[in-house]
Amino acid sequence: MKEDSQKIQIAAVFGSPRRNGNTAALLKKAVDGARDAGADVTEIVLRDLKMSPCLEIYGCKKQGRCVIKDDYGEIEALLQQVDGLMLASPIFFYAVSAHTKILMDRCNSLWVKKYWIDKTPFGQKSYPRKGLFIAAGSTKGKRLFEGAILSVKYFMDALDMELWQSLLYRGIENEGQIRDFPDALQEAYDAGNALARRLSDDNPHS
Ligand SMILES: Cc1cc2nc3c(=O)[nH]c(=O)nc-3n(C[C@H](O)[C@H](O)[C@H](O)COP(=O)(O)O)c2cc1C
């Protein structure tokens, strides 16, 4: 049995305003999968947090830390420690939810740290950490997820993470409707499990 300190650490961010909605149900399965693979998963439910939007004051330029005092402080620290991230958001107007976008914008403190303070060159190709993105939308258009995926890709880059896999579900509208699709829930479980195993393979100390 691995010591907790040696376990793969994953943050699971629930980005929907619905506590028991579609993306929450999928992410819970991914969390189960990651835990069953031995990962230590910290769940963050954004709707329960007090988090201001980014105020664009660039207080983060001094030390790469956001200077607004609210619940983001703990998340900022956690997101720098974890090996991986699982992020779930509904599609709202072809983008992520407002809750999710507030977190993304606050993480500009980590973008500032990475590129301005630590002077990491742009155009990074290989990332030490990996992320899974889960999204659902009610319509079925080909381009439904394009905006969200672009946002998530560059958000994860700020965290030094590769967008490793996306699970995208069209035609899902009512609260909990995704539970009528056991294959989707199984896919989410498998993705969480595979993410934890992949991070473990990449990290010889875990
Ligand atoms: C404010 C708002 C905006 C939405 N915008 C879109 C949209 O642009 N495209 C779409 O297909 N569905 C849209 N939807 C539907 C949700 O994406 C869909 O119901 C999804 O399954 C909700 O996931 P959740 O239960 O995890 O919150 C929107 C819903 C709301 C409340």
The ligand as an SDF file (V2000), in Angstrom:
LIG
                    3D

 31 33  0  0  0  0  0  0  0  0999 V2000
  -27.2150   29.6190  -19.3010 C   0  0  0  0  0  0  0  0  0  0  0  0
  -27.2640   28.3870  -20.1570 C   0  0  0  0  0  0  0  0  0  0  0  0
  -26.6800   28.4060  -21.3990 C   0  0  0  0  0  0  0  0  0  0  0  0
  -26.6570   27.2600  -22.1930 C   0  0  0  0  0  0  0  0  0  0  0  0
  -26.0630   27.3160  -23.4120 N   0  0  0  0  0  0  0  0  0  0  0  0
  -26.0170   26.2010  -24.1730 C   0  0  0  0  0  0  0  0  0  0  0  0
  -25.3810   26.2340  -25.4560 C   0  0  0  0  0  0  0  0  0  0  0  0
  -24.8330   27.2350  -25.9010 O   0  0  0  0  0  0  0  0  0  0  0  0
  -25.3780   25.1020  -26.1840 N   0  0  0  0  0  0  0  0  0  0  0  0
  -25.9590   23.9420  -25.7500 C   0  0  0  0  0  0  0  0  0  0  0  0
  -25.9430   22.9380  -26.4540 O   0  0  0  0  0  0  0  0  0  0  0  0
  -26.5510   23.8690  -24.5040 N   0  0  0  0  0  0  0  0  0  0  0  0
  -26.5820   24.9710  -23.7230 C   0  0  0  0  0  0  0  0  0  0  0  0
  -27.1750   24.9090  -22.4710 N   0  0  0  0  0  0  0  0  0  0  0  0
  -27.6790   23.5980  -21.9550 C   0  0  0  0  0  0  0  0  0  0  0  0
  -26.6800   22.8870  -21.0270 C   0  0  0  0  0  0  0  0  0  0  0  0
  -25.3770   22.8540  -21.5830 O   0  0  0  0  0  0  0  0  0  0  0  0
  -27.1230   21.4340  -20.7660 C   0  0  0  0  0  0  0  0  0  0  0  0
  -28.3830   21.4540  -20.1320 O   0  0  0  0  0  0  0  0  0  0  0  0
  -26.1450   20.6270  -19.9580 C   0  0  0  0  0  0  0  0  0  0  0  0
  -26.5120   19.2620  -19.9890 O   0  0  0  0  0  0  0  0  0  0  0  0
  -26.0750   21.0870  -18.4940 C   0  0  0  0  0  0  0  0  0  0  0  0
  -25.0840   20.3430  -17.8100 O   0  0  0  0  0  0  0  0  0  0  0  0
  -25.0920   20.2860  -16.1950 P   0  0  0  0  0  0  0  0  0  0  0  0
  -26.3110   19.4940  -15.7980 O   0  0  0  0  0  0  0  0  0  0  0  0
  -23.8210   19.6200  -15.8620 O   0  0  0  0  0  0  0  0  0  0  0  0
  -25.1290   21.7070  -15.7250 O   0  0  0  0  0  0  0  0  0  0  0  0
  -27.2430   26.0550  -21.7000 C   0  0  0  0  0  0  0  0  0  0  0  0
  -27.8670   26.0590  -20.4410 C   0  0  0  0  0  0  0  0  0  0  0  0
  -27.8790   27.1990  -19.6780 C   0  0  0  0  0  0  0  0  0  0  0  0
  -28.5460   27.1780  -18.3070 C   0  0  0  0  0  0  0  0  0  0  0  0
  1  2  1  0
  2  3  1  0
  2 30  2  0
  3  4  2  0
  4  5  1  0
  4 28  1  0
  5  6  2  0
  6  7  1  0
  6 13  1  0
  7  8  2  0
  7  9  1  0
  9 10  1  0
 10 11  2  0
 10 12  1  0
 12 13  2  0
 13 14  1  0
 14 15  1  0
 14 28  1  0
 15 16  1  0
 16 17  1  0
 16 18  1  0
 18 19  1  0
 18 20  1  0
 20 21  1  0
 20 22  1  0
 22 23  1  0
 23 24  1  0
 24 25  2  0
 24 26  1  0
 24 27  1  0
 28 29  2  0
 29 30  1  0
 30 31  1  0
M  END
$$$$
